[in-house]
Amino acid sequence: MWSRIHFLSLSLTLFVVAIDAEATMDILVLCGGSRVERYNSTTGGFMDHFIPDSHTAFNGATEMIYGSDGNLLFLSDSTVTRCDSVTGAYINQFVSVGSAGLNGATSMEFGPDGNLYISTIHGNVNRYDGTTGAFIDYFIPTQGSWLNGADDMLFTPEPSSVLFLTLGMVVLRKRKQV
């Protein structure tokens, strides 16, 4: 079972850490949006360049998470790229460039329904099929939204609840009406 993704920001470089909860406990670190380094979680020692700088399939990535199939997903401005979590090899564009007008993507998260949610700086949250990457709908449409500049989002443990964090540190919560 994979654990959640943890974020560390140092200087101007964004580091995203994914921890494998299995016995090997490798730590994958997204560095500068263009490479992934692997570290030993017991010793902290550098192991290798899991995905080197020369790999351009996800250049400019700001976030990585494990997909429902166990492979790595990388979020860039207007796409989500899938790479093999064992070899680091490029598989495909999980969410096609600009799918449903995707632009300015800031965060992605799998919801309790198994679908992938992507927030953007424009205030919308797009929902994509968690298995195929196909666009489903605008979970929160831009029209009438006051989420402009959303940095991150996460699902709370409660069913059908979403927590959005924006640049102004405003916390919003949308609940399913019962």
N, C-alpha and C positions, 0 to 999 in steps of 0.2 A: 504494500500500500504506500502511495506517495504522500508525503506531508505537504503542507501549504508552502507557498513561495514567500520568501522573506526579502525585503528591500533594504539596501544600504546605499546611501549617497555620500560619496567622498569627492570633494573639490567639484570639478565640472564633469566628472565621469560618473555615470549611473551604473551601479553594480546591482545585479539581480541574482539572488542565490536560490538554487533549488536543491533541496536535501532529499536524497534517496533514503527512505525509512527502512530499507532492507539491510542485511548484514554488512554489505560493503560500505555503506554510508559515504559515498562520494558526494562532494559538494561541487555543484556546477555554478560558475560565476560568469554572468554576461558582462563583458568589459567594453565600455565605449560603444556599445551597439553593434560591434562588428566581429567579436570573437567570444568563444566560451572556453574558460579555463577550468580544469578539474583539480580539486584538492582533496586530500585525505581528511575525513572528518575527525579521526582520532588524533592524528599528529599535527594537522594543519598544513602539512607539507604539500608543496606543488607536485602534481603528478604529470600533467601534460596539457597541451593546447588541444582540448577536446574538439573544438571547431576553430581552426586558425583564421587569422585576419583575411587570408586570401579567399575565404568563403564569402561570396557576395549575395547569396540568396536572401539573407535577412539584414543586409547592411542598414544601419540606422535603427535597429530594434531598440525598444525602450522597456520591453517586458518579455519574460518567458514563463510559461507554465507547462505542466504536463497535460496533454489532451486525454480524452476518454479512452484512446487506444494505447496510452502509455508513451507516446512519442512527444517530443518537445514542440511547442508552438511559440513562435516569436511574433510579437506585435510591432509593426512599423506604422508609419503615418497613415497608410491607406490599404494595408494588407496584413494577413496573418500567414506566416510561412511555417510549414511542418518539416521537421528533421528527425531522423532516426535517433532514439534516445540511447541506443547502444553504440552505434558507429559515428553518429553526428552527420551522416550523409543526408543531403537534401532529398526530400520526398516529393513535395508539391506545395503549391499555394493553397492553403486550407481555405482561406477566404480570399477570393480574387481581388486584384487591385481595383479599388474604387467601388466594390460591390455595394449596391444600394446607396451610392454616393458617399461611401466611407472615406473620410478625409479628416485629418487632425485627431486620429485615434489616441486616446490617453491611457486607457486601461481595459483589460479583459478579464472576465471571470466566468467560470461555469456556474450556472444556477442550479437550484435543487431539482429542476426539471431536466437536467442534463444538457441543456442548450448553452451556447456561448453568447455572452453579453459583452458588447464593446461600447464604452463611453467615448465621447468626442469633446473637443474644446468648443464645439458649436452648440452643446446643450442637449444633444440627442443620445439615446442609448439604442443601438441596433441589436436585434436578436438573430442569431444564426443557429442552424441545426448543429448540434454538438458532435454528430457523427460525420456528416458530409461537408459542413461549412457553408451550406446553402442559406441564403438570406430568408428569414421567416417574416419579420415585421419590424417596425419601429416601436420598440417596447415603450420608450418615451420619445415622442416626436419633437423635433426642434420647434415647431410652431407652438407658441405659447409657453415653452419651457423657460425657466429662469436658471437653468443649470449651466449657462455659458461658462466655460473655463473649468469644467469638472476635471479634477486631477486623477481621481481614483474612485473605485466603488468596491463594495463587497456585500455578500449576502449575509444577513444575520441568521442565527440559528432558528429563529421562528419561521414557520412555513410562510412562503409568499411575501417575505419582507426583504426590502433592499435598502442598503445604507449607502448614500452618496456623499463623498467629501469633495468640496470645491476649493478653488484657490483662496476664497475668503474664509475658509474653515467653517463654512455653514454646513450643518448636518441636516440632511433631508431623509425622510423615511416614508416610503410608499407601502401601504398595507392593502392586502386584498380585502375587499368589503365582504363581510359575512352576512 
